[in-house]
Amino acid sequence: MALILILGIIFIVSAYYFWLLRRKAKVRTTASGNIYKSLLAQHIPFYQNLDTEAKFLFEQKTASFLAGITIEGVGTVVEDTDRVMIAASAVIPVFGFKNWKYTNLTNVILYPDTFDSEFQFEGENRNILGMVGNGYMNGQMILSRAALIKGFSQSPGKENTAIHEFVHLLDKSDGATDGIPENLLAHEYVIPWLKMIHQEIRKIEEGHSDINPYAATSEAEFFAVAAEYFFQKPDEFKHKHPELYTMLNRIFMQGKAF
């Protein structure tokens, strides 16, 4: 009888202990969710323009990304605002997709500012704002914290470095970073898309386009740069580049978001 009583007490204490653990975990999750929601509302224009239902979905996708990707700072401290901006940059290009996961990314490294090809953020010749790693750096992304914050400033321009790099990841998901997102673009649209790219690159080279000249570097860079413009200033992009807007809207499946 005494043994049964002891076992019963142990069971009750254990059950209560695990209930407390679950309750604390739930509280932490809820608190994080509230923080992320508040920061999204403060800093992410894309989120601000969504309706209530879409905002809830964006919050879920943000939390899911942050739960699966490690974000670490080198030479800088990673704040909650940084985490939310990075997550939003990842979510925005794939918001129109039901269950997209960045399977080619494990962690994001945040540097305080620009860095060089040797990943140094001090000294001269530092002109890199963001990079998707290859080779031994495969699965990693490096971002400049200064560029990250600038991309979500109160008066956003056409550029957003973090979105740019996540679009490169999307492009790379089919095995090649070539400006042709085969996982997202139906085969019959590939040739028309390439034709648009080359036509606009010629305009850029001739000084007849308002798209960042860096887009003329390659098809891959054109895709990422045009996507920045598309997400940062959709109305302006649609007005000035209606054909490109229609094609990018098809690729990203985000017409309802605008």
Secondary structure as the mmCIF struct_conf table of DSSP 4:
data_model
#
loop_
_struct_conf.conf_type_id
_struct_conf.id
_struct_conf.beg_label_comp_id
_struct_conf.beg_label_asym_id
_struct_conf.beg_label_seq_id
_struct_conf.end_label_comp_id
_struct_conf.end_label_asym_id
_struct_conf.end_label_seq_id
HELX_RH_AL_P HELX_RH_AL_P1 ALA A 2 HIS A 43
HELX_RH_AL_P HELX_RH_AL_P2 PRO A 45 GLN A 48
TURN_TY1_P TURN_TY1_P1 ASN A 49 ASN A 49
BEND BEND1 LEU A 50 LEU A 50
HELX_RH_AL_P HELX_RH_AL_P3 THR A 52 GLY A 68
BEND BEND2 ILE A 69 ILE A 69
STRN STRN1 THR A 70 GLY A 73
BEND BEND3 VAL A 74 THR A 76
HELX_LH_PP_P HELX_LH_PP_P1 VAL A 77 GLU A 79
HELX_RH_AL_P HELX_RH_AL_P4 ASP A 80 VAL A 94
TURN_TY1_P TURN_TY1_P2 PHE A 95 GLY A 96
BEND BEND4 PHE A 97 ASN A 99
TURN_TY1_P TURN_TY1_P3 THR A 103 ASN A 104
STRN STRN2 ASN A 107 TYR A 111
BEND BEND5 PRO A 112 ASP A 113
STRN STRN3 PHE A 115 PHE A 115
TURN_TY1_P TURN_TY1_P4 SER A 117 GLU A 118
BEND BEND6 GLU A 122 GLU A 124
STRN STRN4 ILE A 128 ILE A 128
STRN STRN5 GLY A 130 VAL A 132
HELX_RH_3T_P HELX_RH_3T_P1 GLY A 135 MET A 137
TURN_TY1_P TURN_TY1_P5 ASN A 138 GLY A 139
STRN STRN6 GLN A 140 SER A 144
HELX_RH_AL_P HELX_RH_AL_P5 ARG A 145 GLY A 151
TURN_TY1_P TURN_TY1_P6 PHE A 152 PHE A 152
BEND BEND7 GLN A 154 SER A 155
BEND BEND8 LYS A 158 LYS A 158
HELX_RH_AL_P HELX_RH_AL_P6 THR A 161 LYS A 172
TURN_TY1_P TURN_TY1_P7 SER A 173 GLY A 175
BEND BEND9 ASP A 178 GLY A 179
TURN_TY1_P TURN_TY1_P8 GLU A 182 LEU A 184
BEND BEND10 LEU A 185 LEU A 185
HELX_RH_3T_P HELX_RH_3T_P2 HIS A 187 TYR A 189
HELX_RH_AL_P HELX_RH_AL_P7 VAL A 190 GLU A 205
TURN_TY1_P TURN_TY1_P9 GLU A 206 GLY A 207
BEND BEND11 ILE A 211 ILE A 211
HELX_RH_3T_P HELX_RH_3T_P3 PRO A 213 THR A 217
HELX_RH_AL_P HELX_RH_AL_P8 GLU A 219 GLN A 232
BEND BEND12 LYS A 233 LYS A 233
HELX_RH_AL_P HELX_RH_AL_P9 PRO A 234 LYS A 240
HELX_RH_AL_P HELX_RH_AL_P10 PRO A 242 PHE A 252
TURN_TY1_P TURN_TY1_P10 MET A 253 MET A 253
HELX_RH_3T_P HELX_RH_3T_P4 GLY A 255 ALA A 257
#
